[in-house]
Amino acid sequence: MTQPDGTPDEVLQLRSARAKLERIKTELKEAREEQARIEDKVNDLLAQQREAREERKDAVLAADAAKIPRLTISKEVGMQRSNVYKLLEDGSASDS
């Protein structure tokens, strides 16, 4: 069957299929670009987290050296005491 303008239905189906695939291709490209932006953001945040943890470690070691009670250090830094003790053990082992 043909359309009033003489275009066969099969050609219209081909055009429709092409348009659908082009839309999907465009959306997929946009999704990949967004994914890359998100991955960059995650990597940046992980780097910031590593830096902040290193700063926290230095602050904990300095507080311990200044004879601040470990319970106070734990509360102020928001860490469990066992983790503070482990950090202090690891920090003093790396200093020796």
OpenMM code with the backbone's topology and positions (N, CA, C; nanometers):
from openmm import Vec3, app, unit

residues = "MET THR GLN PRO ASP GLY THR PRO ASP GLU VAL LEU GLN LEU ARG SER ALA ARG ALA LYS LEU GLU ARG ILE LYS THR GLU LEU LYS GLU ALA ARG GLU GLU GLN ALA ARG ILE GLU ASP LYS VAL ASN ASP LEU LEU ALA GLN GLN ARG GLU ALA ARG GLU GLU ARG LYS ASP ALA VAL LEU ALA ALA ASP ALA ALA LYS ILE PRO ARG LEU THR ILE SER LYS GLU VAL GLY MET GLN ARG SER ASN VAL TYR LYS LEU LEU GLU ASP GLY SER ALA SER ASP SER".split()
positions = [
    Vec3(0.0844, -0.1173, 0.0000),
    Vec3(0.0000, 0.0000, 0.0000),
    Vec3(0.0896, 0.1245, 0.0000),
    Vec3(0.0423, 0.2276, -0.0594),
    Vec3(0.1187, 0.3516, -0.0651),
    Vec3(0.0390, 0.4640, -0.0018),
    Vec3(0.1090, 0.5650, 0.0405),
    Vec3(0.0477, 0.6827, 0.1010),
    Vec3(-0.0017, 0.7746, -0.0105),
    Vec3(-0.0847, 0.8714, 0.0260),
    Vec3(-0.1350, 0.9636, -0.0773),
    Vec3(-0.0228, 1.0334, -0.1549),
    Vec3(0.0934, 1.0520, -0.0916),
    Vec3(0.2029, 1.1187, -0.1624),
    Vec3(0.2845, 1.0208, -0.2465),
    Vec3(0.2446, 0.8945, -0.2471),
    Vec3(0.3108, 0.7948, -0.3295),
    Vec3(0.4209, 0.7186, -0.2583),
    Vec3(0.4443, 0.7473, -0.1306),
    Vec3(0.5480, 0.6781, -0.0547),
    Vec3(0.4943, 0.5438, -0.0073),
    Vec3(0.5654, 0.4363, -0.0382),
    Vec3(0.5194, 0.3042, 0.0075),
    Vec3(0.5258, 0.2940, 0.1606),
    Vec3(0.4351, 0.2157, 0.2176),
    Vec3(0.4315, 0.1957, 0.3629),
    Vec3(0.5639, 0.1388, 0.4136),
    Vec3(0.6262, 0.0527, 0.3358),
    Vec3(0.7521, -0.0077, 0.3766),
    Vec3(0.8621, 0.0974, 0.3957),
    Vec3(0.8621, 0.1999, 0.3111),
    Vec3(0.9595, 0.3081, 0.3245),
    Vec3(0.9318, 0.3868, 0.4522),
    Vec3(0.8054, 0.4073, 0.4835),
    Vec3(0.7699, 0.4765, 0.6078),
    Vec3(0.8133, 0.3960, 0.7294),
    Vec3(0.8006, 0.2634, 0.7225),
    Vec3(0.8458, 0.1771, 0.8317),
    Vec3(0.9976, 0.1880, 0.8484),
    Vec3(1.0677, 0.1916, 0.7352),
    Vec3(1.2130, 0.2070, 0.7408),
    Vec3(1.2508, 0.3398, 0.8063),
    Vec3(1.1827, 0.4466, 0.7700),
    Vec3(1.2096, 0.5782, 0.8280),
    Vec3(1.1813, 0.5783, 0.9783),
    Vec3(1.0719, 0.5125, 1.0158),
    Vec3(1.0335, 0.5057, 1.1565),
    Vec3(1.1389, 0.4282, 1.2367),
    Vec3(1.1847, 0.3165, 1.1816),
    Vec3(1.2863, 0.2362, 1.2487),
    Vec3(1.4164, 0.3157, 1.2635),
    Vec3(1.4532, 0.3882, 1.1592),
    Vec3(1.5741, 0.4688, 1.1640),
    Vec3(1.5622, 0.5782, 1.2704),
    Vec3(1.4485, 0.6467, 1.2732),
    Vec3(1.4275, 0.7539, 1.3699),
    Vec3(1.4342, 0.7003, 1.5133),
    Vec3(1.3739, 0.5817, 1.5335),
    Vec3(1.3754, 0.5218, 1.6671),
    Vec3(1.5191, 0.4903, 1.7091),
    Vec3(1.5966, 0.4309, 1.6195),
    Vec3(1.7352, 0.3985, 1.6507),
    Vec3(1.8191, 0.5236, 1.6738),
    Vec3(1.7935, 0.6291, 1.6003),
    Vec3(1.8666, 0.7553, 1.6189),
    Vec3(1.8361, 0.8149, 1.7563),
    Vec3(1.7089, 0.8099, 1.7984),
    Vec3(1.6717, 0.8597, 1.9316),
    Vec3(1.7431, 0.7804, 2.0408),
    Vec3(1.7435, 0.6482, 2.0242),
    Vec3(1.8094, 0.5626, 2.1235),
    Vec3(1.9589, 0.5922, 2.1271),
    Vec3(2.0191, 0.6072, 2.0106),
    Vec3(2.1622, 0.6360, 2.0017),
    Vec3(2.1952, 0.7678, 2.0718),
    Vec3(2.1116, 0.8695, 2.0511),
    Vec3(2.1322, 0.9997, 2.1148),
    Vec3(2.1186, 0.9894, 2.2662),
    Vec3(2.0149, 0.9206, 2.3134),
    Vec3(1.9948, 0.9042, 2.4577),
    Vec3(2.1093, 0.8260, 2.5203),
    Vec3(2.1566, 0.7242, 2.4494),
    Vec3(2.2678, 0.6441, 2.4996),
    Vec3(2.3945, 0.7279, 2.5102),
    Vec3(2.4188, 0.8110, 2.4129),
    Vec3(2.5364, 0.8995, 2.4160),
    Vec3(2.5272, 0.9944, 2.5344),
    Vec3(2.4098, 1.0537, 2.5551),
    Vec3(2.3907, 1.1446, 2.6679),
    Vec3(2.4091, 1.0725, 2.8008),
    Vec3(2.3581, 0.9490, 2.8097),
    Vec3(2.3717, 0.8712, 2.9334),
    Vec3(2.5180, 0.8394, 2.9613),
    Vec3(2.5926, 0.8075, 2.8574),
    Vec3(2.7351, 0.7783, 2.8752),
    Vec3(2.8124, 0.9025, 2.9185),
    Vec3(2.7768, 1.0169, 2.8643),
    Vec3(2.8414, 1.1418, 2.9043),
    Vec3(2.8110, 1.1727, 3.0507),
    Vec3(2.6863, 1.1506, 3.0904),
    Vec3(2.6473, 1.1732, 3.2298),
    Vec3(2.7211, 1.0757, 3.3215),
    Vec3(2.7324, 0.9514, 3.2779),
    Vec3(2.8045, 0.8516, 3.3564),
    Vec3(2.9505, 0.8930, 3.3746),
    Vec3(3.0121, 0.9441, 3.2704),
    Vec3(3.1518, 0.9880, 3.2789),
    Vec3(3.1654, 1.1045, 3.3773),
    Vec3(3.0687, 1.1982, 3.3742),
    Vec3(3.0717, 1.3099, 3.4689),
    Vec3(3.0580, 1.2588, 3.6124),
    Vec3(2.9703, 1.1630, 3.6322),
    Vec3(2.9487, 1.1079, 3.7666),
    Vec3(3.0739, 1.0343, 3.8134),
    Vec3(3.1357, 0.9568, 3.7249),
    Vec3(3.2582, 0.8862, 3.7618),
    Vec3(3.3691, 0.9847, 3.7977),
    Vec3(3.3795, 1.0942, 3.7235),
    Vec3(3.4785, 1.1973, 3.7563),
    Vec3(3.4508, 1.2563, 3.8941),
    Vec3(3.3231, 1.2806, 3.9222),
    Vec3(3.2857, 1.3368, 4.0519),
    Vec3(3.3182, 1.2389, 4.1648),
    Vec3(3.2877, 1.1115, 4.1432),
    Vec3(3.3169, 1.0093, 4.2443),
    Vec3(3.4671, 1.0022, 4.2689),
    Vec3(3.5459, 1.0012, 4.1630),
    Vec3(3.6919, 0.9960, 4.1791),
    Vec3(3.7438, 1.1179, 4.2528),
    Vec3(3.6887, 1.2347, 4.2229),
    Vec3(3.7288, 1.3568, 4.2918),
    Vec3(3.6929, 1.3495, 4.4407),
    Vec3(3.5732, 1.3013, 4.4687),
    Vec3(3.5299, 1.2902, 4.6083),
    Vec3(3.6138, 1.1873, 4.6841),
    Vec3(3.6503, 1.0776, 4.6183),
    Vec3(3.7357, 0.9781, 4.6840),
    Vec3(3.8733, 1.0365, 4.7153),
    Vec3(3.9255, 1.1178, 4.6248),
    Vec3(4.0543, 1.1831, 4.6501),
    Vec3(4.0432, 1.2797, 4.7679),
    Vec3(3.9334, 1.3543, 4.7721),
    Vec3(3.9117, 1.4463, 4.8842),
    Vec3(3.8991, 1.3691, 5.0150),
    Vec3(3.8316, 1.2539, 5.0093),
    Vec3(3.8143, 1.1718, 5.1291),
    Vec3(3.9494, 1.1202, 5.1795),
    Vec3(4.0352, 1.0742, 5.0882),
    Vec3(4.1685, 1.0279, 5.1288),
    Vec3(4.2468, 1.1408, 5.1954),
    Vec3(4.2386, 1.2597, 5.1368),
    Vec3(4.3087, 1.3756, 5.1922),
    Vec3(4.2538, 1.4118, 5.3306),
    Vec3(4.1213, 1.4107, 5.3449),
    Vec3(4.0589, 1.4441, 5.4727),
    Vec3(4.0945, 1.3405, 5.5790),
    Vec3(4.1013, 1.2142, 5.5405),
    Vec3(4.1391, 1.1103, 5.6367),
    Vec3(4.2841, 1.1273, 5.6813),
    Vec3(4.3692, 1.1676, 5.5887),
    Vec3(4.5091, 1.1909, 5.6246),
    Vec3(4.5188, 1.3092, 5.7223),
    Vec3(4.4405, 1.4145, 5.6963),
    Vec3(4.4374, 1.5297, 5.7875),
    Vec3(4.3846, 1.4887, 5.9246),
    Vec3(4.2816, 1.4038, 5.9249),
    Vec3(4.2256, 1.3560, 6.0515),
    Vec3(4.3299, 1.2744, 6.1272),
    Vec3(4.4015, 1.1885, 6.0556),
    Vec3(4.5058, 1.1078, 6.1190),
    Vec3(4.6115, 1.1976, 6.1825),
    Vec3(4.6555, 1.2999, 6.1090),
    Vec3(4.7550, 1.3926, 6.1630),
    Vec3(4.7023, 1.4636, 6.2877),
    Vec3(4.5749, 1.5028, 6.2836),
    Vec3(4.5148, 1.5718, 6.3982),
    Vec3(4.5045, 1.4789, 6.5185),
    Vec3(4.4685, 1.3535, 6.4945),
    Vec3(4.4577, 1.2566, 6.6037),
    Vec3(4.5956, 1.2317, 6.6652),
    Vec3(4.6963, 1.2153, 6.5797),
    Vec3(4.8319, 1.1925, 6.6309),
    Vec3(4.8824, 1.3131, 6.7100),
    Vec3(4.8516, 1.4327, 6.6603),
    Vec3(4.8928, 1.5545, 6.7311),
    Vec3(4.8211, 1.5657, 6.8655),
    Vec3(4.6925, 1.5336, 6.8677),
    Vec3(4.6169, 1.5397, 6.9932),
    Vec3(4.6703, 1.4373, 7.0926),
    Vec3(4.7032, 1.3185, 7.0443),
    Vec3(4.7577, 1.2161, 7.1333),
    Vec3(4.8937, 1.2595, 7.1870),
    Vec3(4.9758, 1.3184, 7.1031),
    Vec3(5.1071, 1.3669, 7.1463),
    Vec3(5.0932, 1.4787, 7.2492),
    Vec3(4.9831, 1.5555, 7.2395),
    Vec3(4.9573, 1.6641, 7.3348),
    Vec3(4.8889, 1.6125, 7.4606),
    Vec3(4.8802, 1.4791, 7.4735),
    Vec3(4.8234, 1.4135, 7.5922),
    Vec3(4.6737, 1.4401, 7.6116),
    Vec3(4.6034, 1.4643, 7.5012),
    Vec3(4.4569, 1.4753, 7.5078),
    Vec3(4.4043, 1.3337, 7.5334),
    Vec3(4.3120, 1.3171, 7.6274),
    Vec3(4.2601, 1.1821, 7.6541),
    Vec3(4.2009, 1.1187, 7.5276),
    Vec3(4.2258, 0.9912, 7.5116),
    Vec3(4.1831, 0.9215, 7.3909),
    Vec3(4.0309, 0.9169, 7.3784),
    Vec3(3.9620, 0.9134, 7.4895),
    Vec3(3.8163, 0.9182, 7.4848),
    Vec3(3.7706, 1.0508, 7.4249),
    Vec3(3.8362, 1.1590, 7.4645),
    Vec3(3.8035, 1.2914, 7.4098),
    Vec3(3.8345, 1.2956, 7.2603),
    Vec3(3.9508, 1.2415, 7.2235),
    Vec3(3.9872, 1.2377, 7.0807),
    Vec3(3.8801, 1.1622, 7.0022),
    Vec3(3.8415, 1.0466, 7.0547),
    Vec3(3.7411, 0.9632, 6.9883),
    Vec3(3.6100, 1.0389, 6.9689),
    Vec3(3.5650, 1.1049, 7.0748),
    Vec3(3.4388, 1.1800, 7.0665),
    Vec3(3.4492, 1.2967, 6.9689),
    Vec3(3.5586, 1.3704, 6.9768),
    Vec3(3.5731, 1.4908, 6.8944),
    Vec3(3.5875, 1.4584, 6.7459),
    Vec3(3.6518, 1.3465, 6.7176),
    Vec3(3.6748, 1.3119, 6.5770),
    Vec3(3.5599, 1.2271, 6.5213),
    Vec3(3.4731, 1.1771, 6.6104),
    Vec3(3.3572, 1.1006, 6.5649),
    Vec3(3.3911, 0.9590, 6.5229),
    Vec3(3.4910, 0.9011, 6.5882),
    Vec3(3.5327, 0.7643, 6.5576),
    Vec3(3.5153, 0.6775, 6.6814),
    Vec3(3.4967, 0.5495, 6.6594),
    Vec3(3.4941, 0.4566, 6.7719),
    Vec3(3.6340, 0.4516, 6.8322),
    Vec3(3.6370, 0.4305, 6.9639),
    Vec3(3.7672, 0.4280, 7.0318),
    Vec3(3.8599, 0.3218, 6.9740),
    Vec3(3.8053, 0.2053, 6.9406),
    Vec3(3.8904, 0.0983, 6.8860),
    Vec3(3.9578, 0.1434, 6.7563),
    Vec3(3.8861, 0.2204, 6.6755),
    Vec3(3.9445, 0.2708, 6.5512),
    Vec3(4.0494, 0.3786, 6.5787),
    Vec3(4.0263, 0.4584, 6.6815),
    Vec3(4.1257, 0.5597, 6.7190),
    Vec3(4.2526, 0.4893, 6.7671),
    Vec3(4.2372, 0.3861, 6.8512),
    Vec3(4.3541, 0.3122, 6.8997),
    Vec3(4.4302, 0.2490, 6.7838),
    Vec3(4.3560, 0.1920, 6.6892),
    Vec3(4.4217, 0.1306, 6.5729),
    Vec3(4.4961, 0.2366, 6.4922),
    Vec3(4.4332, 0.3511, 6.4726),
    Vec3(4.4982, 0.4592, 6.3991),
    Vec3(4.6252, 0.5040, 6.4718),
    Vec3(4.6169, 0.5127, 6.6036),
    Vec3(4.7339, 0.5541, 6.6823),
    Vec3(4.8452, 0.4489, 6.6753),
    Vec3(4.8085, 0.3230, 6.6797),
    Vec3(4.9077, 0.2150, 6.6686),
    Vec3(4.9742, 0.2187, 6.5310),
    Vec3(4.8940, 0.2329, 6.4258),
    Vec3(4.9466, 0.2382, 6.2902),
    Vec3(5.0319, 0.3630, 6.2700),
    Vec3(4.9882, 0.4735, 6.3277),
    Vec3(5.0618, 0.5998, 6.3144),
    Vec3(5.1941, 0.5957, 6.3868),
    Vec3(5.1953, 0.5377, 6.5073),
    Vec3(5.3214, 0.5339, 6.5805),
    Vec3(5.4146, 0.4302, 6.5210),
    Vec3(5.3631, 0.3240, 6.4616),
    Vec3(5.4471, 0.2225, 6.3973),
    Vec3(5.5142, 0.2804, 6.2724),
    Vec3(5.4418, 0.3658, 6.1998),
    Vec3(5.4996, 0.4244, 6.0777),
    Vec3(5.6011, 0.5336, 6.1125),
    Vec3(5.5926, 0.5905, 6.2336),
    Vec3(5.6878, 0.6938, 6.2745),
    Vec3(5.8210, 0.6335, 6.3188),
    Vec3(5.8181, 0.5051, 6.3648),
    Vec3(5.9403, 0.4453, 6.4160),
    Vec3(6.0323, 0.3980, 6.3065),
] * unit.nanometer
topology = app.Topology()
chain = topology.addChain("A")
for resn in residues:
    res = topology.addResidue(resn, chain)
    for name in ("N", "CA", "C"):
        topology.addAtom(name, app.Element.getBySymbol(name[0]), res)
